[in-house]
Amino acid sequence: MSIETFYMHLIFGRLPSLLSADLILYLLPALSFLILFFSFKIMFFNAPKLRKI
């Protein structure tokens, strides 16, 4: 067992059984993808316009 899965078992083992292990496996990559998407969107599309000197 790797260190990541050990800590995930410690953290998510205390949550109620409403969140099953399968839901966590789908939720974590989706959450990380959403964070990456919004950060790239802010960096490249909503970047502040800089003044030319």
N, C-alpha and C positions, 0 to 999 in steps of 0.2 A: 504494500500500500504506500502510495506516495504521500508526501507531506501535505500537498494540497487537498487530497481526498480525506486525509485524517482530520484536518481542520474543518473541512466542509461537513464531515460527520459530526464533529463537536458542535458546530454552529447550528446546523439545520436539524440536528437530532432533538433539540429542545423546542423547536417550533411544533405547533399542533399538527396532527396527521392530515389536516386539510391540504397542506403542501406536501405532496408526495415527492419522492426522489426523481421521478420522471418529469414532473413539472419543473423542478429546479434545473434539470439538465436542458430543458428547452428555454427556460426563462433567462438564465445567465448569459448564454451567447446572444440572445435577442437584445438583452439590456446593453451588453457591451457594443453590439452593432449600432444600436440607437445612439449611444454616447459618441461613438466615432463619427456617425453620420452628421449629427448636429454640430460637432466640433469642426469637421471639415466644411460644413455649410457656413458656419460663422467665419472661419478663417478665409475662405476663398470668395464667397458670394456677398457676405455682409461685412466685409472688412472696412474699417474706417478709411475714408478718403484722406490722403495726406496732401498737404499743400506743397506746391513746387516752390523752390527757393529762387 
